[in-house]
């Protein structure tokens, strides 16, 4: 299991379930600060092409976070 955590948020990738779960409020300060999340998502997709993103416990995501997830989805489709 891979994970990231910071003030008010946590992100976990459970490779047995093939799920990345985002929890809390992601208010990082720009795309550069979202790089670890991007890397975790890319690594997770390589491990599990049938990856699921669980956003049910995500309370807030700023515009940089939305851009990060959008880029990931576009890249995953390709």
N, C-alpha and C positions, 0 to 999 in steps of 0.2 A: 504494500500500500504506500503510495506517495501522498504527501500532504504539504500544504502551505498554510501559514496562519499569520495573522497580524492583529492589530487592534480592531476588534469588532467583527472579524471575519475568519472563516476557515474554508479550505478547499481540500477535498480528499478524493483520490482516485483509488477505487477498489478494483483491482485487476481481475479478481475472481468473479465479480458481478458485472464488470465492464461498465462501470458508472463513475462519473465525476460529479461530486455533490458540492455545490457552492452554498455557503451559509453566511448569514449576517449581512453587513453593509460594506460593500467594496467601494471605497472612496479614495483610491490611490491617485497620485498626482501626475497623471499623464501616461502616455503609451509606454515610455521607458520603464516605469514602475510596474507595468503589467507584463513585462517580458517573462518573469518566472511563471506566471499563469499561462502565457502562450506556450512556453516550453513544456509545461506539464500536460497541456492539452494535446500538443503534437506527439509527445511521447506516449500518451494514453491511446491516441488514435493508431499509432504504429503497433501497439500491443494488442489492441482490440478494435478492429475496423467496424465492429457493430456497437460502438461506443454510445452510451446514453449520457446526456447532461441533465442532472437533476437540479432545477432551479426553484423548487417548491419552498425551500427555506431561505432563499435569497431575498433580503428585505429591501436592498437598495443597490443600484449599479449606476455609476456616473457615466458620462458620455464616453470617456476613454475606455471604460470597461465594456460598454456596448460596442464600441468600435473593435475592441479586441475579440469579443465573441463573434461579431459579424465577419471579421477577417478569417477566423478559424472555420466558421461554417462554410464560407466561400471556398477556402482551400480544401476542406474535407470533401466537398462535392466534386472537386476536380481530382 
